[in-house]
Amino acid sequence: MFLPGALLLLIYHYVPAFGFVIAFQNFVPAKGIFHSKWVGWDNFTFLLQLPNFYQVVFNTLYISVMKVIAGQVVPIAVAILLNEMRLRWVKRSVQTLIYLPHFMSWVILGGILIDILSPTKGIVNQVIRAFGGEPIFFLGTPSLFPYVLVGSDLWKDFGFSTIVYLAALTSINPNLYEAAVVDGANRWKQIVNITLPGMAPVIILMATLSLGQILNAGFEQVFNLYSPTVYETGDIIDTLVYRMGLVQAQYALATAVGFFKSIVSLLLISTSYYLAYRFANYRIF
């Protein structure tokens, strides 16, 4: 039963990984990997001299860190609010509504966001006009674009992320709440002194594991929403690799960027698993 999945992983993930040697070559597709000229670290030297490379790395880190923080705080708050609901049908209805965007692709959600945030016909700008304000080009303003990415990513995934925290809430002993009521604790004090400490191991675990994704700012999302006008603040490592490799056919440079990201991601993933084991007693083996 395990063999088909292992073969798929081997064929589509591990075998292509050997293509990283292109990063050390002056790769020519007609000559292939075995006959292209080796250039050592020249591609990496050229990459580090690109005027926009450091800005792209900063954009990736900035967007990713904001997504990680928002992706922790909001689901925790929503899970606690859902747990406090007494009407089960309301709770289930809200859960269903906030889960739905997670199952839609960024192609669909990107089209929805483009319509909603349109400076001419978008409902958001229509509301702004109704209150006497000027239309805002959310997807074409560099200073606003990173926050649009974070907000839309949160809209898509926060509902699904609450599942983990709702599961953590079920493991808290109900007797603790009963004892707190006897001692005169209100709902807020019960949340602060019982709910949050009970969720702490899962919160720490999810926060540390998210470090491994710190360089994944969301290629599908950015690719479907960005444009040349927002490259300054919205261009990330994955979109740079796409433009270099598939649009400009600079395969060696694109591979060098991807290899750089992979090495950093490996270090971050290793660190995150160590922290998860150290503070949340989580281990794979």
C-alpha positions as CSV (number, residue, x, y, z in Angstrom):
1,M,0.0,0.0,0.0
2,F,2.9,2.3,0.7
3,L,4.8,1.5,-2.5
4,P,2.7,3.5,-5.1
5,G,2.9,6.7,-3.0
6,A,6.7,6.2,-2.4
7,L,7.2,5.7,-6.2
8,L,5.3,8.9,-7.0
9,L,7.3,10.8,-4.4
10,L,10.6,9.3,-5.8
11,I,9.8,10.0,-9.5
12,Y,8.3,13.5,-9.2
13,H,10.2,14.9,-6.2
14,Y,13.6,13.2,-5.6
15,V,14.7,12.3,-9.2
16,P,14.1,15.9,-10.5
17,A,16.0,17.2,-7.5
18,F,19.2,16.1,-9.3
19,G,18.6,18.8,-11.8
20,F,20.2,21.2,-9.3
21,V,23.5,20.7,-11.2
22,I,22.1,23.1,-13.8
23,A,22.8,25.9,-11.3
24,F,26.5,25.2,-11.8
25,Q,26.5,25.1,-15.5
26,N,26.0,27.4,-18.5
27,F,23.1,25.2,-19.4
28,V,22.1,24.8,-23.0
29,P,19.0,22.6,-23.6
30,A,20.4,21.3,-26.9
31,K,23.5,20.0,-25.1
32,G,21.7,18.7,-22.0
33,I,23.1,18.3,-18.5
34,F,26.0,16.1,-19.4
35,H,27.5,18.3,-22.1
36,S,26.8,21.9,-20.9
37,K,29.8,23.9,-19.8
38,W,30.5,23.9,-16.0
39,V,30.9,27.4,-14.6
40,G,31.1,26.8,-10.9
41,W,29.6,29.5,-8.7
42,D,29.3,32.1,-11.5
43,N,25.5,31.8,-11.6
44,F,25.3,32.5,-7.9
45,T,27.7,35.4,-8.1
46,F,25.7,36.9,-10.9
47,L,22.5,36.3,-9.0
48,L,23.7,38.1,-5.9
49,Q,24.7,41.1,-8.1
50,L,21.2,41.5,-9.5
51,P,19.8,44.8,-8.3
52,N,16.3,43.4,-7.4
53,F,17.4,40.1,-5.8
54,Y,17.7,41.3,-2.3
55,Q,14.3,43.2,-2.7
56,V,12.7,39.9,-3.8
57,V,14.1,38.0,-0.8
58,F,12.9,40.8,1.5
59,N,9.4,40.7,-0.1
60,T,9.3,36.9,0.4
61,L,10.3,37.1,4.0
62,Y,8.0,40.1,4.8
63,I,4.9,38.5,3.2
64,S,5.6,35.1,4.7
65,V,6.2,36.3,8.2
66,M,3.0,38.3,8.1
67,K,1.1,35.3,6.8
68,V,2.5,33.1,9.6
69,I,1.6,35.5,12.3
70,A,-1.9,36.2,11.0
71,G,-2.3,32.5,10.3
72,Q,-1.7,31.7,13.9
73,V,-3.6,34.5,15.7
74,V,-6.8,34.6,13.7
75,P,-7.6,30.8,13.7
76,I,-6.9,30.6,17.4
77,A,-9.3,33.5,18.1
78,V,-12.0,32.0,15.7
79,A,-11.7,28.5,17.3
80,I,-12.2,30.0,20.8
81,L,-15.2,32.0,19.6
82,L,-16.7,29.0,17.9
83,N,-16.1,26.9,21.0
84,E,-18.1,29.5,23.0
85,M,-21.2,29.2,20.8
86,R,-24.1,27.5,22.4
87,L,-26.4,27.0,19.3
88,R,-24.9,24.0,17.5
89,W,-26.6,24.8,14.1
90,V,-25.2,28.3,14.1
91,K,-21.7,27.0,15.0
92,R,-21.9,24.4,12.2
93,S,-23.2,27.0,9.7
94,V,-20.3,29.4,10.5
95,Q,-17.8,26.6,10.2
96,T,-19.0,25.5,6.8
97,L,-19.0,29.1,5.5
98,I,-15.4,29.8,6.6
99,Y,-14.1,26.4,5.4
100,L,-15.4,26.8,1.8
101,P,-12.7,29.2,0.4
102,H,-10.0,26.6,1.4
103,F,-11.3,24.2,-1.3
104,M,-11.2,26.8,-4.1
105,S,-8.1,27.3,-6.3
106,W,-6.3,30.6,-6.5
107,V,-7.4,30.9,-10.1
108,I,-11.0,31.1,-8.9
109,L,-10.3,33.2,-5.8
110,G,-8.0,35.5,-7.8
111,G,-10.8,36.3,-10.3
112,I,-13.2,36.9,-7.4
113,L,-10.7,39.3,-5.7
114,I,-10.0,41.1,-8.9
115,D,-13.7,41.8,-9.3
116,I,-14.3,42.7,-5.6
117,L,-11.3,45.1,-5.5
118,S,-11.7,46.6,-9.0
119,P,-11.3,50.4,-8.8
120,T,-14.2,51.0,-11.2
121,K,-16.8,48.3,-10.5
122,G,-15.6,46.5,-7.3
123,I,-18.0,46.4,-4.4
124,V,-15.3,47.6,-2.0
125,N,-14.6,50.8,-3.9
126,Q,-18.4,51.3,-4.4
127,V,-18.7,51.4,-0.6
128,I,-15.7,53.8,-0.4
129,R,-17.4,56.1,-2.9
130,A,-20.7,55.9,-1.0
131,F,-18.9,57.4,2.0
132,G,-17.3,60.1,0.0
133,G,-13.9,58.6,-0.5
134,E,-11.7,58.1,-3.6
135,P,-11.4,54.7,-5.3
136,I,-8.3,52.7,-4.3
137,F,-6.4,50.5,-6.8
138,F,-5.6,47.7,-4.2
139,L,-4.0,45.3,-6.7
140,G,-2.0,48.1,-8.5
141,T,-0.7,50.0,-5.5
142,P,2.8,48.7,-4.3
143,S,2.4,49.8,-0.7
144,L,-1.0,48.0,-0.4
145,F,-0.3,44.9,-2.4
146,P,1.5,42.8,0.4
147,Y,-1.4,43.4,2.8
148,V,-3.9,42.3,0.1
149,L,-1.9,39.1,-0.2
150,V,-1.9,38.5,3.5
151,G,-5.6,39.4,3.9
152,S,-6.7,37.2,1.0
153,D,-4.5,34.3,2.1
154,L,-6.1,34.6,5.6
155,W,-9.6,34.6,4.1
156,K,-8.8,31.4,2.1
157,D,-7.2,29.3,4.9
158,F,-8.0,30.5,8.4
159,G,-11.3,28.5,8.5
160,F,-9.5,25.3,7.7
161,S,-6.8,26.0,10.2
162,T,-9.3,26.3,13.0
163,I,-9.9,22.6,12.8
164,V,-6.6,21.9,14.5
165,Y,-7.4,24.3,17.4
166,L,-10.9,23.1,17.7
167,A,-9.5,19.6,18.1
168,A,-7.1,20.9,20.8
169,L,-10.1,22.4,22.7
170,T,-11.8,19.0,22.9
171,S,-8.8,17.6,24.9
172,I,-9.2,20.1,27.7
173,N,-10.8,18.6,30.8
174,P,-14.4,20.0,31.3
175,N,-14.0,19.6,35.0
176,L,-11.6,22.6,34.9
177,Y,-14.3,24.9,33.7
178,E,-16.7,23.6,36.3
179,A,-14.2,24.3,39.0
180,A,-13.5,27.8,37.6
181,V,-17.3,28.5,37.7
182,V,-17.4,27.5,41.3
183,D,-14.5,29.8,42.1
184,G,-16.4,32.7,40.4
185,A,-14.4,32.9,37.1
186,N,-16.2,34.6,34.2
187,R,-15.9,33.4,30.6
188,W,-13.0,35.7,29.9
189,K,-11.0,34.4,32.8
190,Q,-11.8,30.8,31.9
191,I,-10.4,31.5,28.4
192,V,-7.2,33.1,29.7
193,N,-6.5,30.7,32.5
194,I,-7.8,27.4,31.1
195,T,-8.5,27.5,27.3
196,L,-5.3,29.2,26.2
197,P,-2.9,27.2,28.5
198,G,-4.7,24.0,27.4
199,M,-4.1,24.9,23.7
200,A,-0.5,26.0,24.3
201,P,1.2,22.7,23.2
202,V,-0.6,22.7,19.9
203,I,-0.1,26.5,19.4
204,I,3.7,26.0,20.0
205,L,3.8,23.0,17.6
206,M,2.0,24.8,14.8
207,A,4.0,28.0,15.2
208,T,7.4,26.1,15.1
209,L,6.4,23.9,12.1
210,S,5.3,27.0,10.2
211,L,9.0,28.2,10.2
212,G,9.7,25.6,7.5
213,Q,7.3,27.5,5.2
214,I,8.8,30.9,5.8
215,L,10.2,31.2,2.2
216,N,7.0,30.0,0.6
217,A,5.0,33.2,0.2
218,G,2.5,31.5,-2.1
219,F,3.3,31.3,-5.7
220,E,-0.2,30.5,-7.0
221,Q,-1.7,33.4,-5.1
222,V,0.9,36.0,-6.1
223,F,1.0,34.8,-9.7
224,N,-2.7,35.2,-10.1
225,L,-2.9,38.6,-8.4
226,Y,0.3,40.5,-9.2
227,S,1.4,42.7,-12.2
228,P,4.5,44.6,-13.2
229,T,3.3,47.7,-11.3
230,V,3.7,45.9,-8.0
231,Y,6.9,43.9,-8.6
232,E,8.6,46.3,-6.2
233,T,6.7,44.9,-3.2
234,G,4.9,41.8,-4.5
235,D,7.6,39.9,-6.4
236,I,8.8,36.8,-4.5
237,I,11.4,34.1,-5.0
238,D,9.0,31.7,-6.7
239,T,7.7,34.2,-9.2
240,L,11.3,35.3,-10.0
241,V,12.2,31.7,-10.7
242,Y,9.1,31.4,-13.0
243,R,10.0,34.5,-15.0
244,M,13.7,33.6,-15.3
245,G,13.2,30.0,-16.1
246,L,10.0,29.7,-18.2
247,V,9.6,33.2,-19.6
248,Q,13.2,34.4,-20.1
249,A,14.6,30.8,-20.6
250,Q,17.5,31.5,-18.2
251,Y,17.4,28.0,-16.8
252,A,20.7,28.1,-15.0
253,L,19.9,31.3,-13.1
254,A,16.4,30.1,-12.3
255,T,17.9,26.8,-10.9
256,A,20.4,28.8,-8.9
257,V,17.6,30.8,-7.3
258,G,15.6,27.7,-6.6
259,F,18.7,25.9,-5.1
260,F,19.4,28.9,-2.9
261,K,15.8,28.8,-1.6
262,S,16.0,25.0,-1.1
263,I,19.1,25.2,1.1
264,V,17.6,28.0,3.2
265,S,14.3,26.1,3.5
266,L,16.2,22.9,4.6
267,L,17.9,24.9,7.4
268,L,14.6,26.4,8.5
269,I,12.7,23.1,8.4
270,S,15.5,21.4,10.5
271,T,15.3,24.3,13.0
272,S,11.5,24.1,13.1
273,Y,11.5,20.4,13.9
274,Y,14.1,20.8,16.5
275,L,12.1,23.6,18.2
276,A,8.9,21.5,17.9
277,Y,10.6,18.6,19.6
278,R,12.2,20.9,22.2
279,F,9.1,22.9,23.2
280,A,6.1,20.7,22.1
281,N,7.6,17.2,22.4
282,Y,6.8,16.6,18.7
283,R,8.9,14.1,16.8
284,I,8.6,12.4,13.5
285,F,10.5,9.2,14.4
